[in-house]
Structure formats: structure tokens, C-alpha cells
Amino acid sequence: MPGKKDTITKAKRKIQKRVLCDSLINIHKKFIAAFPKYIKLSYSEFCKNRPFWVLIPNARDRETCACKQCENITLITRKLRTLDIIQVTFPDQLCKELCCDDVLGEDCLSRKCKHCKDKQVLFNISQPEERIRYNLWQSKKMKVNIKGEEKDCQKTVKEVVESTVRELVIKFVNDLPKYMTHLLNRIHQYNTIDKLKKKLKDSEVLIHMDFSENYNCKYGREIQSAHFGASKPQISLHTVVVYVSTSINGDPPRNINFCTISENLRHDPSAICGHLTPILREIKSQIPQIKTAYFQSDGPTTQYKNKKMFYLIASYIADILDVNQIQWHYSESGHGKGAPDGIGGSVKRKADESVARGKDVSCFKEFHDILREECKKTKIIAIGDEEIIKYDSLVPANLKPFKGTLRIRQIFWSRSNRHSLFFRYLSCLECQGMCEHYHLGEIHFKGNKESSNEHENLASKRIRYSDVYSSDEEVIGEQKLSQAEGNFVVVQFSVKKGMKYFIGKVLHGKENEEYTISFMRRKTDTKFVFPIQEDIAKVPDQDIVLFLKSPYEKRGQYFFDVDQIGSIKNLV
């Protein structure tokens, strides 16, 4: 159990908890069957020898990050078992019955094995038209009342579904192949990473990372209104475990733990680079002979698996590590728990222990100071807001997404073909470049020049605030507008009492000295949205007064750099 409270202490030994997934009676039977020489070991003696950190589960220990696909197929399997239609309780047991010798091999799970591909599930259906009810996790749109305003919100809920026995069996038959593919992917990714850890060379590192749940600041003692009504600051945590096989500073090989913290709550590619940069620099300084870097993460498309992240892997991360090869491995959807989650739990537990002793952890500085003092085995690094925002300017606005992004489970990059990324639907440690086993596709970043570790040349391709805007409201020149399409700009309009300024996106480049702009509406100081009814107009080039950095986009809302637009008066 990786949570911050999931520890148990006995005789001054504090150990992370483990939870039994079966009853002690069944585990005793399995133990006797597996080790015949202990055939005379009684059940009571077996229970006495249970380690103190292995617990019988209760409501507090329930799984709160379960995989939706696994849970739904399990709920259906249990219902079919209750109806005595099949004779197994868990889908994994059924998959073993459909495979050769109870071994979950890749060919068997993909139904390519010539020995077991024709095996079918046997159903005992006596009343196919009987109406039944069963539970299922479903995502659905619901109307929610927020501050008196009714809004549509998508939520995932566990619902009771009613159908006939025949319909349930048909659904199970349709879902089982998808689950077997999901199980294949999960097992393959786990095995690949496990093999990688065991065979890691002196010139290689494995960097396993994940965002931890944000930490909510709190006081040692709180008044009632502060506890229930106050909106307390949150702090973002990005946790990393670095696996190495070489000695560092004469010490024997050991894993290196990092936790980067920031007041900026963004979890997008720019934030990932901001959190990773000081870690990658330290890795390079401690292991200068590194030639290959393996990365492991989960695969949310808003964080580690999207077109912006792909570009930054090839153009930024590869350069700052100065390696010959990068392989980025993604865990199967819903199965991304790992060692970094344990770091997040440990770090937040230390902060809460300080709160329990009466200390205040009410702001970022207090949180940082406590962690630096209490977490001796984890290196704590503070990340400023500007260290995240600066990476927004490195990503071109005209990047195209890769068709099949959700299927990617490995990215391969090499210095010999530095402007290309090769994608695989399963991880492979044998092939270089295009994989002959699991090739999914590739992308090429055209026209990119070699970039330095700081990427000054990439940043210079985008218009900077100091270049285009001053107290005299300079007009952008022809050269700066030559590649305006897709960028966000500030446009001036003359009114009776002076000038008003609007933010918009350039849809079409220069035609007859004019640009086609789609205008936005201001919601807060830095948040803008596109109106439901499009506001599009043609604007002469002399009315475009400022190029903006690419905004942070979330659910149709665009957040601009406050330092860039904060000084613009009469911004509508």
C-alpha cells in the first residue's frame, strides 16, 4: 500500500503495509500445496507466523485507484458465477483456462496460439430471458448546480444495470477479448521493466516518475471557519526514483529518490520539464558516463503522452542529458502505481506528522523547510513558477498530434536520427529504431536545428514580450508577422476615449495586408475563452501590437502569462 498513512510500527520497526487478497484459510491451503514438506503445519501455527505488516483488509485499506476495465469485467464475472453460469469468480482464472497449461503467454492471450486459440468459455444457461441486475462502473454526463448555475459535468459512478441473462452473456463475450489484450499489455509492460532493472548497465539509468496527489496546507491548530471555509493553498509534488547500477562517489549502487515541489499546480509537459530539469542535471553530474536513459511513467494524455511531450523529449530532454538513446516506457492504463507513489506518501506523512506536533504547514516555504529537515533519504527540490512557464516557448504552435497516441507504450529516440521518434504499442528492449515486433508508427520534426542545452535558438523563434511591446506601444514589423498563423496576439481597436485591446488567435496569415483573427472573451485577469458564437474578423497588420506566449489550456479555458498581459490597460 503506497499511501502516506499506510505504515505500521512494531518494536521500533516501521514498515509499509501489505494487505491480504485472500482469506487465511485459502492461503494456508495454497501454502501446504506449494510446500508439501510443511504438510503438518497447522492453521493456527500458520496464522501466528503472519508478518505484522501483512494485514487482513478493512474499509480503510480499500483500493481507490483501481482500473475501470478490470473492475467492470470482474463485476460481470462474479455475477455470472453467482448465477452458476460459469464456474470461476475472477476473470484472470478464466483467462488461464483459455490458455495453454494455465500460463498467460502473449500468443495465448492474443489468441494467436495454435494450441488454444479455439478454446471457448462454456456457459450453463438455463433461463436466457430472465431479468437480472448487476453493478457496473460507467461515465455519464450529469447536471450539477455550482453556485446557483447549472452545468454539465462528466462523472464516473457505480450504477445498477438491468438486463436479461442472454444480454449479459453477450456483453461478457464481447468484453473478454478486450480484457485479455489489456491483461497481455499489463503483464508485458511489468515484465519488460522488471527485466530492464535486472540488466541495467553502468552507462544506463532508469527514471521512474509520477505526479503525487497535491498536498493541502494546514495549521497545527485551526479555528472553525479556517477548517471548514478557507481555501487553503495546495502544493504540487512530482516524485522520481532513479535506478542505477554504478557506484556514485565511491558508494555502492543504490536508488536515488527525488521529490520536486511547486506552488504551480500545472501537470502538463511544460511542468514536467520544469520538475525534471534539476533532476536530470544532477544525474548527469553524478553519472557523466550515461549513454542511455530509460524513462517509466503512466500514460495520461494530459501529462506524459501527448504531442508537446513528444517534441520536448526529442528536442530538450535528450540534449540536457546528452545521451545517445532515450526509451520512454508507459505502463498500461489503470496500472501505473509504483515506487514514486511511495515517495509521495512518505513525504506527505512527514509533513502531517509535523502538523500533528503543533507546527503550521500553511504555505510553500514552511512545507519546503519541513521536508528538507525531515526527509533525509529523499532529495527535495523547489521549483519556481518561472521555471515552468519558460518551457511554453519551446513548443511550436503548429505541432500535429500522432494518430494512435492512446496505443503508445514505448517511445524510442536516438542521436543518429535525432529529429524522429519511433512509437511502439508494446515495449521492446531488442530493436533499435523501427521495431520489427511492435512498431506502431513514427513522427519527424522537420526543420528543427540543433539546439543547445538551454534551447536559446528555439526560444528565439517565438516573439518575446521585450521584442514587440514597450510603453510606447510599438507595432510589430513585417518579419515578426511572417509566421503568425496559429499564434495568440493582442489587437488594438480605436474607440472614442482611446484604445481597447483584445486577445485573439490568428486563423489565417497575411492576405492583402490583413490577418483573420478569432477573438476571445475575458473571464478573469488571465483566463480567456472562445465565445460559443465565433467572433472572427479581419485585422490590418498595424493593429496587432503584441505576440503572446502559448497559453495553458484546460477544458476550453486558456490561461495567459500574467506578467505579459498584466500591464496592458483596457484589455477586454
Protein Blocks (a to p, Z undefined) as FASTA:
>chain_A
ZZfklccdeehiacdddddfbdfklmmmmmmmmmmmlmmpcfklmmmmpcfklccddfkl
pcfkbcfklmmmmmmmmmmmmnomaccfbfklmmmmmpghhiacfklmnopafklmmpcc
ddddfblmbccdddddddddddddeehiacdddddddddddddfklmmmmmmmmmmmmmm
mmmmmmmmmmmmmmmmmmpcfkbccdddddddddddddfbdcfklmmmpccddddddddd
dddfbdeehiacdddddddddfblcfbfklmmmmmmmmmmmmmmmmmmbcbdcddddfdf
klmncfklmmmmmmmmmmmnopabdcdddddehiagcfklmmmmmmmmmmmmmmmnopac
fbfklmmmmmmmmmmmbccddddfklmmmmmmmpcfkbccdehklmpcbdcddfklmmbc
cddfbdcfkbghjafklpnbdcddehiacddfkommmmmmpccfklmgcfkopaddfklm
mmmgopacddddddfklcaddddddfbdceehiacddddddfblmlccddfbacdddddf
klpmbdcdddddeehiacddfklmmmpghiZZ
